[in-house]
Amino acid sequence: MSRVQRRAANARAAYGIYQSSHASMAVRYIDDGTVESAPEGTSAADALAFGQSGPQRIALSLYPTPDKADIQELTEAWDLHPVLVEDLVHARQRPKLERYGEVLLLVVRSALYLDETEEVELSEFHILVRKGAVAVLCQDRRWIDGTDGEGFVESIRNGRLRKDQLLLKDPELLRLGAEAVLYRILDEIVDGYVPVLHGLGIDKEQIERQVFSGDAAVTERIYRLSQEVIDMQHATASLLEVVQSLDDGFKKYPVPDELETYLQDVTDHLTRAHSQAVEYRDALSQILNVNSTLVAQRQNEDMKKISGWAAILFAPTLIAAIYGMNFDNMPELHWSFGYPVAVCLMLGFAAALYGVFKWRKWF
C-alpha cells in the first residue's frame, strides 16, 4: 500500500466509514439552471427520477460520508455494473475514467497542503454521471477544500455554506446538462491545486536558503518535501489523463461546444499546475545535489584541518620518541644544550608546518 493510500485508509478508519448515517446524503435539484433543495428523505431513485423527468433537469447527489447502505441504494437505483460497485465499495482506486453503459465513472483526487507538517493531503472522489443525474462520493470523508464530510453536509442544510462552494453558482452553465456539474467539480479541484503549489513553492525557497546556511537537518527536509511534490505530480498527471480522456469522449458524444470550451480551460490550468509540480521536483533534485556537494566540501575542509594538525603534531612526536628511548650512547643525551635544542626543533617543525598549511589555506 502506497503512502497516499495509507493516509486515505487512516482517514476512513478515523471516521469509521461504515458507521455513517444514510441521512448524510444531500440532494440538489436543478431545473433549467435554477437550484433548489430536494425534499427531506429523498432517495437515490427519487433523485434519478427527477433528473430524467425533463430535458433541463439535473439531480446532484452528494455523499460526503458514504457507507455500504448508500452504495447499495445507489446501485439499485442506477442499476450499476458489478465491477463499478466493487470500485465504489473498496475505494483506493487510481484516478481514471471508465464508462459502464450509460454511466460514466471518474475517480479523481483533490489536494490540500498542510503547512505545519509540510504534507500534501490527497482526497479521493468517485463521480458518477448519467443523463440528468450526478452522484459524488467523498471516499475520504472530506470535501474538496478539506472540510470534514459531516460538517460539509451540515453547512449545506443550515445554509451557512457560500453559494459558490455548492458548485451551482452559474445558471447558464447548468443549463448545459449534467456534464456541466462535472466540469464545475473538476474546475474546483484544479483550482485547489494552486494554493498547494504555492505552499510547496514557499517551502522550496526556504530550503534553498537553509542549504547555504549549512543546516545539517536540511537533507531530511529536502527528501520529505520531494515526496510531497512527487505525490502532487502524480495527482496532476493522473487528472490530466482523465480530463484528456473526457475531452476525447466529448467529441464522440453530443456535448455542447460551450462546455468543451470550459473543459479546455480546465485542461490549460491543470497543465500549468502539472508543469509547476514537475519544475519543483527538478528543482528539489538539484537542491539535493547542491547540498550533497556543499556537505562534501565542508567534510573536505574538515579533513584538511585534521590532516594538517596531525602533521604538525607528528614532527614533535617523532623527536620526542627518539629522545625518549633512553639509550646511553646518544651524543646529545649528556650535552647541556640537548634538551633546549630538541624542544626548539619540535617548535620549529610545528611552526614551519603551520605556516605552510596556513599559506595553502588549510586553516
C-alpha positions as CSV (number, residue, x, y, z in Angstrom):
1,M,0.0,0.0,0.0
2,S,1.4,3.4,-1.0
3,R,1.9,6.3,1.4
4,V,-1.1,8.1,-0.2
5,Q,-3.3,5.1,0.2
6,R,-2.2,4.7,3.8
7,R,-3.3,8.2,4.5
8,A,-6.7,7.6,2.9
9,A,-7.2,4.4,4.8
10,N,-6.2,6.1,8.1
11,A,-8.7,8.9,7.4
12,R,-11.5,6.5,6.7
13,A,-10.6,4.5,9.8
14,A,-10.6,7.6,12.0
15,Y,-14.1,8.5,11.0
16,G,-15.5,5.0,10.8
17,I,-16.6,4.9,7.2
18,Y,-19.1,2.1,7.6
19,Q,-20.8,3.6,10.5
20,S,-22.2,6.8,9.0
21,S,-25.8,7.6,8.6
22,H,-27.7,7.5,5.3
23,A,-29.1,10.8,6.3
24,S,-25.8,12.4,5.4
25,M,-26.7,12.4,1.7
26,A,-27.5,15.8,0.3
27,V,-29.5,16.2,-2.9
28,R,-29.9,19.3,-5.0
29,Y,-32.5,19.6,-7.8
30,I,-31.6,21.8,-10.8
31,D,-34.4,22.8,-13.1
32,D,-33.5,25.0,-16.1
33,G,-30.5,26.3,-14.2
34,T,-32.5,27.0,-11.0
35,V,-31.2,25.2,-7.9
36,E,-33.4,24.1,-5.1
37,S,-33.1,21.6,-2.2
38,A,-34.7,18.2,-2.6
39,P,-37.4,17.2,-0.1
40,E,-36.2,15.6,3.1
41,G,-35.7,11.9,2.8
42,T,-35.2,11.9,-1.0
43,S,-33.7,8.6,-2.1
44,A,-31.3,7.9,-5.0
45,A,-34.2,6.6,-7.0
46,D,-36.2,9.8,-6.4
47,A,-33.3,11.9,-7.5
48,L,-32.7,9.9,-10.6
49,A,-36.5,10.1,-11.5
50,F,-36.4,13.9,-11.1
51,G,-33.3,14.2,-13.4
52,Q,-34.9,12.1,-16.1
53,S,-38.3,13.8,-15.9
54,G,-37.3,16.7,-18.1
55,P,-34.5,17.7,-20.6
56,Q,-33.4,20.7,-18.4
57,R,-33.4,18.8,-15.1
58,I,-30.4,17.5,-13.1
59,A,-30.2,15.9,-9.7
60,L,-26.9,16.3,-7.9
61,S,-26.4,13.8,-5.0
62,L,-23.6,14.4,-2.6
63,Y,-22.3,11.6,-0.4
64,P,-19.8,13.2,2.0
65,T,-19.7,10.2,4.3
66,P,-20.6,7.2,2.0
67,D,-21.3,3.8,3.6
68,K,-22.3,0.4,2.2
69,A,-26.0,1.3,2.6
70,D,-25.6,4.4,0.4
71,I,-23.7,2.5,-2.2
72,Q,-26.3,-0.3,-2.2
73,E,-29.2,2.1,-2.7
74,L,-27.3,3.9,-5.5
75,T,-26.5,0.6,-7.1
76,E,-30.2,-0.5,-7.2
77,A,-31.4,2.9,-8.4
78,W,-28.9,3.3,-11.1
79,D,-28.5,-0.4,-12.0
80,L,-24.7,-0.1,-11.7
81,H,-22.3,-2.7,-13.1
82,P,-20.9,-5.1,-10.5
83,V,-17.3,-4.0,-11.4
84,L,-18.2,-0.4,-10.8
85,V,-19.8,-1.2,-7.5
86,E,-16.7,-3.0,-6.4
87,D,-14.7,0.1,-7.1
88,L,-17.1,2.2,-5.0
89,V,-17.0,-0.1,-2.1
90,H,-13.3,-0.7,-1.8
91,A,-12.2,2.8,-3.0
92,R,-8.4,3.4,-3.1
93,Q,-8.6,3.5,-6.9
94,R,-6.2,5.1,-9.2
95,P,-7.5,8.3,-11.0
96,K,-9.3,7.0,-14.0
97,L,-12.3,7.4,-16.4
98,E,-14.4,4.5,-17.3
99,R,-17.8,4.1,-19.0
100,Y,-20.3,1.4,-18.0
101,G,-23.2,1.6,-20.4
102,E,-25.0,4.9,-19.7
103,V,-22.9,5.6,-16.5
104,L,-19.6,7.4,-16.6
105,L,-17.3,6.9,-13.6
106,L,-14.5,9.3,-12.8
107,V,-12.0,8.8,-9.9
108,V,-10.2,12.0,-9.1
109,R,-8.2,13.4,-6.2
110,S,-8.2,16.9,-4.7
111,A,-5.2,18.2,-2.8
112,L,-4.8,20.2,0.4
113,Y,-1.5,21.5,1.7
114,L,-0.8,21.2,5.5
115,D,1.9,23.8,6.1
116,E,2.5,22.8,9.7
117,T,3.7,19.3,8.7
118,E,4.6,20.2,5.1
119,E,2.4,17.4,3.7
120,V,0.0,17.2,0.7
121,E,-3.2,15.6,1.8
122,L,-5.0,13.9,-1.1
123,S,-8.7,13.2,-1.0
124,E,-10.3,10.6,-3.3
125,F,-13.7,11.3,-5.1
126,H,-15.8,9.0,-7.1
127,I,-18.1,10.9,-9.5
128,L,-20.9,9.1,-11.3
129,V,-22.5,10.8,-14.3
130,R,-25.5,9.9,-16.4
131,K,-28.2,11.8,-18.2
132,G,-29.9,14.1,-15.8
133,A,-28.0,12.9,-12.7
134,V,-24.6,13.3,-10.9
135,A,-23.5,11.5,-7.8
136,V,-20.4,12.5,-5.9
137,L,-18.9,10.1,-3.3
138,C,-16.3,11.6,-1.0
139,Q,-14.3,8.4,-0.2
140,D,-12.0,10.1,2.3
141,R,-14.9,11.8,4.1
142,R,-13.7,15.3,3.2
143,W,-14.8,17.9,0.7
144,I,-12.6,19.4,-1.9
145,D,-11.4,22.2,0.4
146,G,-10.6,19.8,3.2
147,T,-13.9,20.4,5.1
148,D,-15.0,17.4,7.2
149,G,-17.8,15.5,5.4
150,E,-20.3,15.7,8.3
151,G,-19.6,19.4,8.7
152,F,-20.0,20.0,5.0
153,V,-23.4,18.4,4.9
154,E,-24.5,20.3,8.0
155,S,-23.3,23.6,6.4
156,I,-25.4,22.8,3.3
157,R,-28.5,22.1,5.3
158,N,-28.1,25.2,7.5
159,G,-27.4,27.5,4.5
160,R,-24.1,28.6,6.0
161,L,-22.0,27.4,3.1
162,R,-21.2,30.0,0.5
163,K,-23.2,29.6,-2.7
164,D,-20.1,29.3,-4.9
165,Q,-18.9,26.3,-2.8
166,L,-22.0,24.4,-3.9
167,L,-20.7,24.2,-7.4
168,L,-24.0,25.5,-8.6
169,K,-23.4,29.2,-9.0
170,D,-23.8,29.6,-12.7
171,P,-27.4,29.1,-14.1
172,E,-26.3,29.5,-17.7
173,L,-23.7,26.8,-17.3
174,L,-26.1,24.4,-15.5
175,R,-28.4,24.5,-18.5
176,L,-25.8,22.7,-20.5
177,G,-26.6,19.4,-18.7
178,A,-25.1,17.0,-16.1
179,E,-21.7,17.3,-17.7
180,A,-21.7,21.0,-16.6
181,V,-21.8,19.9,-13.0
182,L,-19.0,17.5,-13.7
183,Y,-17.0,20.4,-15.2
184,R,-17.6,22.6,-12.1
185,I,-16.3,19.8,-9.8
186,L,-13.2,19.3,-11.9
187,D,-12.7,23.1,-12.0
188,E,-13.0,23.3,-8.2
189,I,-10.4,20.5,-7.8
190,V,-7.9,22.1,-10.2
191,D,-8.3,25.5,-8.5
192,G,-7.5,23.8,-5.2
193,Y,-4.1,22.8,-6.6
194,V,-3.0,26.4,-6.8
195,P,-2.6,27.1,-3.1
196,V,-1.0,23.7,-2.7
197,L,1.7,24.5,-5.2
198,H,2.1,27.9,-3.7
199,G,2.8,26.4,-0.3
200,L,5.3,23.9,-1.8
201,G,7.0,26.8,-3.6
202,I,7.4,28.8,-0.3
203,D,8.9,25.7,1.4
204,K,11.3,25.2,-1.6
205,E,12.6,28.7,-1.2
206,Q,13.1,28.3,2.5
207,I,15.0,25.1,1.8
208,E,17.3,26.9,-0.7
209,R,18.3,29.4,2.0
210,Q,18.6,26.7,4.6
211,V,21.0,24.7,2.3
212,F,23.5,27.6,2.0
213,S,23.3,28.3,5.8
214,G,24.9,24.9,6.4
215,D,22.0,23.5,8.4
216,A,22.6,19.7,8.8
217,A,18.8,19.0,9.1
218,V,18.0,20.3,5.6
219,T,18.7,17.0,3.9
220,E,15.8,15.2,5.6
221,R,13.6,18.2,4.8
222,I,14.5,18.1,1.1
223,Y,13.7,14.4,1.0
224,R,10.3,14.8,2.7
225,L,9.3,17.8,0.6
226,S,10.4,15.9,-2.5
227,Q,7.9,13.1,-1.6
228,E,5.1,15.6,-1.3
229,V,6.0,17.1,-4.6
230,I,6.0,13.7,-6.2
231,D,2.5,13.0,-4.8
232,M,1.3,16.3,-6.3
233,Q,2.9,15.5,-9.6
234,H,1.2,12.1,-9.7
235,A,-2.1,13.7,-8.8
236,T,-1.9,16.3,-11.6
237,A,-0.6,13.9,-14.2
238,S,-3.4,11.4,-13.4
239,L,-6.1,14.0,-13.5
240,L,-4.6,15.4,-16.8
241,E,-5.1,11.9,-18.3
242,V,-8.6,11.8,-17.0
243,V,-9.5,15.2,-18.4
244,Q,-8.0,14.4,-21.8
245,S,-9.9,11.2,-22.0
246,L,-13.1,13.1,-21.0
247,D,-12.3,15.6,-23.8
248,D,-11.9,12.7,-26.3
249,G,-15.3,11.3,-25.1
250,F,-17.0,14.7,-25.6
251,K,-16.0,14.5,-29.2
252,K,-17.8,11.2,-29.6
253,Y,-21.0,12.1,-27.7
254,P,-23.4,15.1,-28.2
255,V,-21.9,17.7,-25.9
256,P,-22.4,21.5,-26.3
257,D,-19.5,23.3,-27.8
258,E,-19.5,25.8,-25.0
259,L,-18.9,23.0,-22.4
260,E,-16.0,21.8,-24.4
261,T,-14.5,25.3,-24.2
262,Y,-15.0,25.3,-20.4
263,L,-13.2,21.9,-20.2
264,Q,-10.4,23.2,-22.3
265,D,-9.9,26.0,-19.8
266,V,-9.7,23.4,-17.0
267,T,-7.1,21.4,-19.1
268,D,-5.0,24.6,-19.5
269,H,-5.0,25.3,-15.8
270,L,-4.2,21.7,-15.0
271,T,-1.4,21.6,-17.5
272,R,0.2,24.6,-15.8
273,A,-0.2,23.0,-12.4
274,H,1.4,19.8,-13.6
275,S,4.3,21.7,-15.2
276,Q,4.9,23.6,-12.0
277,A,4.9,20.4,-10.0
278,V,7.5,18.9,-12.4
279,E,9.6,22.1,-12.1
280,Y,9.5,21.8,-8.3
281,R,10.6,18.2,-8.4
282,D,13.5,19.0,-10.7
283,A,14.5,22.0,-8.5
284,L,14.5,19.9,-5.3
285,S,16.6,17.3,-7.1
286,Q,19.1,20.0,-8.0
287,I,19.0,21.4,-4.5
288,L,19.7,17.9,-3.1
289,N,22.7,17.6,-5.4
290,V,24.0,21.1,-4.4
291,N,23.5,20.2,-0.7
292,S,25.5,17.0,-1.2
293,T,28.3,19.0,-2.9
294,L,28.4,21.5,-0.1
295,V,28.4,18.8,2.5
296,A,31.3,17.1,0.7
297,Q,33.2,20.4,0.6
298,R,32.7,21.0,4.3
299,Q,33.9,17.5,5.0
300,N,36.9,18.0,2.8
301,E,37.8,21.2,4.7
302,D,37.4,19.4,8.0
303,M,39.7,16.6,6.7
304,K,42.3,19.2,5.7
305,K,42.3,20.7,9.1
306,I,42.5,17.3,10.8
307,S,45.3,16.2,8.5
308,G,47.2,19.5,9.0
309,W,47.1,19.3,12.8
310,A,48.1,15.6,12.6
311,A,51.2,16.5,10.5
312,I,52.1,19.4,12.9
313,L,51.9,17.1,15.9
314,F,53.8,14.3,14.1
315,A,57.2,16.2,14.0
316,P,57.4,16.9,17.7
317,T,56.1,13.4,18.5
318,L,58.9,11.9,16.3
319,I,61.7,13.9,18.0
320,A,60.2,13.2,21.5
321,A,60.0,9.5,20.6
322,I,63.7,9.3,19.6
323,Y,64.9,11.1,22.7
324,G,62.5,9.0,24.9
325,M,64.2,5.7,24.0
326,N,66.7,6.2,26.9
327,F,69.9,4.9,25.2
328,D,73.1,5.8,27.0
329,N,75.2,6.2,23.8
330,M,73.4,9.2,22.4
331,P,75.7,12.2,21.7
332,E,73.2,14.8,22.7
333,L,71.9,13.0,25.7
334,H,74.6,14.3,28.0
335,W,75.0,17.6,26.2
336,S,73.9,20.6,28.3
337,F,72.1,22.1,25.3
338,G,70.5,18.9,24.1
339,Y,67.1,19.4,25.8
340,P,66.7,23.1,24.6
341,V,67.7,22.1,21.1
342,A,65.2,19.2,21.0
343,V,62.4,21.5,22.2
344,C,63.4,24.2,19.7
345,L,63.4,21.6,16.9
346,M,59.9,20.5,17.9
347,L,58.6,24.0,17.9
348,G,60.4,24.9,14.7
349,F,59.0,22.0,12.8
350,A,55.5,22.6,14.1
351,A,55.7,26.4,13.3
352,A,57.0,25.7,9.8
353,L,54.3,23.2,9.0
354,Y,51.6,25.5,10.4
355,G,52.9,28.3,8.2
356,V,52.8,26.1,5.1
357,F,49.3,24.9,5.8
358,K,48.2,28.5,6.5
359,W,49.7,29.6,3.3
360,R,47.8,26.9,1.4
361,K,44.6,28.0,3.3
362,W,44.0,24.7,5.1
363,F,43.4,26.7,8.3
